[in-house]
């Protein structure tokens, strides 16, 4: 990825609805040249797609928690994923180092919905123990920048 690619990605992160012509003006390329580069960045997996960023609270999913999950025995990442996919409140899950096998990000409508989701999570056969932390407020949330670090 060269500096022009980095600038293209920066423009898309700032506004994914920008046209190739608008991006081209910023980076000094024609619209077709920007399109070719964007297609190449998609093929390489640098860009994974384009999406709308939605405020979960505006959709009625304003309560969230992070849950440390410990599984019984030796469980593969694929098994962990399969055990979490049926739960619609799971918006993200990560394998981690440390005492927990995974960290699960839950979103719910309210604290009662969150409690119900936690009970269903704890009811998964392979899960041995959970430790939950309810989010009170979001202090910082941002996408990674493609600009080189100082």
C-alpha positions in Angstrom: 0.0 0.0 0.0 1.6 3.3 -1.1 0.9 6.8 0.1 -1.8 7.3 -2.5 -3.6 4.2 -1.4 -3.4 5.4 2.2 -4.9 8.7 1.3 -7.7 6.9 -0.7 -8.5 4.8 2.4 -8.4 7.9 4.6 -11.0 9.6 2.3 -13.2 6.5 2.4 -13.0 6.2 6.2 -14.0 9.9 6.5 -16.9 9.5 4.0 -17.5 6.1 2.3 -20.1 7.8 0.1 -17.5 9.9 -1.7 -17.4 9.5 -5.4 -14.3 8.3 -7.2 -14.1 11.7 -8.8 -14.2 13.5 -5.4 -11.5 11.2 -4.0 -9.5 11.7 -7.2 -9.5 15.5 -6.7 -8.0 15.0 -3.2 -5.4 12.5 -4.2 -4.6 13.8 -7.6 -5.9 10.9 -9.7 -8.7 10.4 -12.3 -11.9 8.7 -11.2 -11.1 5.5 -13.2 -7.6 5.4 -11.6 -9.2 5.7 -8.1 -11.7 3.0 -9.0 -8.9 0.6 -10.1 -7.0 1.3 -6.8 -10.2 0.8 -4.7 -10.9 -2.5 -6.6 -7.3 -3.6 -5.9 -7.6 -2.7 -2.2 -10.8 -4.7 -2.0 -9.2 -7.7 -3.7 -6.2 -7.5 -1.2 -8.6 -7.4 1.7 -7.4 -3.9 2.9 -11.0 -2.7 2.3 -13.6 -5.2 3.4 -16.6 -3.4 2.1 -18.7 -0.3 2.5 -21.4 0.1 5.1 -23.6 2.6 7.0 -22.6 3.4 10.5 -25.7 3.2 12.7 -26.2 4.5 16.2 -27.3 1.4 18.1 -29.0 3.5 20.8 -31.2 5.2 18.1 -32.3 1.7 17.1 -33.2 0.8 20.6 -30.0 -1.2 21.5 -28.4 1.3 23.9 -27.4 -1.1 26.7 -24.1 -3.0 26.3 -21.7 -5.2 28.2 -18.4 -6.9 27.7 -18.4 -10.5 29.0 -15.3 -12.6 29.7 -16.3 -16.2 28.8 -14.5 -19.3 30.0 -15.3 -22.6 28.3 -15.0 -26.2 29.6 -12.0 -28.1 28.2 -10.1 -27.3 25.1 -12.4 -25.4 22.7 -11.4 -24.2 19.2 -12.1 -20.7 18.0 -14.6 -22.3 15.5 -16.5 -23.9 18.3 -16.6 -20.7 20.2 -17.9 -18.8 17.2 -20.6 -21.5 16.6 -21.7 -21.3 20.2 -22.2 -17.5 20.0 -23.7 -17.0 16.5 -27.2 -18.0 17.6 -27.4 -15.2 20.1 -28.5 -12.0 18.3 -27.3 -9.8 21.1 -23.7 -10.8 20.4 -22.3 -8.0 18.2 -18.7 -9.1 18.4 -16.5 -11.8 20.0 -12.8 -12.2 20.3 -10.4 -14.9 21.4 -8.0 -13.5 23.9 -5.0 -14.3 26.0 -5.4 -14.6 29.8 -7.8 -16.4 32.0 -10.8 -16.0 29.6 -11.1 -17.9 26.4 -13.1 -15.1 24.7 -14.5 -11.6 25.2 -18.0 -11.1 24.0 -19.6 -7.7 23.2 -23.3 -7.8 23.9 -25.9 -5.1 23.0 -29.5 -5.1 24.3 -32.5 -2.8 24.5 -32.4 -2.3 28.3 -30.9 -3.9 31.4 -33.7 -6.6 31.5 -33.0 -7.6 27.9 -29.3 -7.7 28.8 -29.9 -9.9 31.8 -31.9 -12.3 29.5 -29.1 -12.3 26.9 -26.6 -13.1 29.7 -28.7 -15.9 31.0 -28.9 -17.4 27.5 -25.2 -17.0 27.0 -24.5 -18.7 30.3 -26.9 -21.5 29.2 -24.6 -22.5 26.3 -23.4 -26.1 27.2 -19.7 -25.5 26.7 -19.5 -22.4 28.8 -18.2 -22.8 32.3 -18.1 -19.3 33.7 -18.7 -15.6 32.7 -17.7 -12.3 34.1 -19.7 -9.3 32.9 -18.9 -5.6 32.8 -21.8 -3.3 31.8 -20.8 -0.2 29.8 -21.9 3.1 31.4 -20.7 5.4 28.6 -18.5 5.4 25.5 -15.5 7.7 25.9 -13.8 7.0 22.6 -14.6 5.0 19.5 -12.8 5.4 16.3 -11.7 3.5 13.2 -8.0 2.9 12.6 -6.3 5.4 10.4 -4.2 4.3 7.4 -1.8 7.2 7.9 1.7 6.2 9.1 2.3 6.6 12.8 4.9 9.2 13.9 
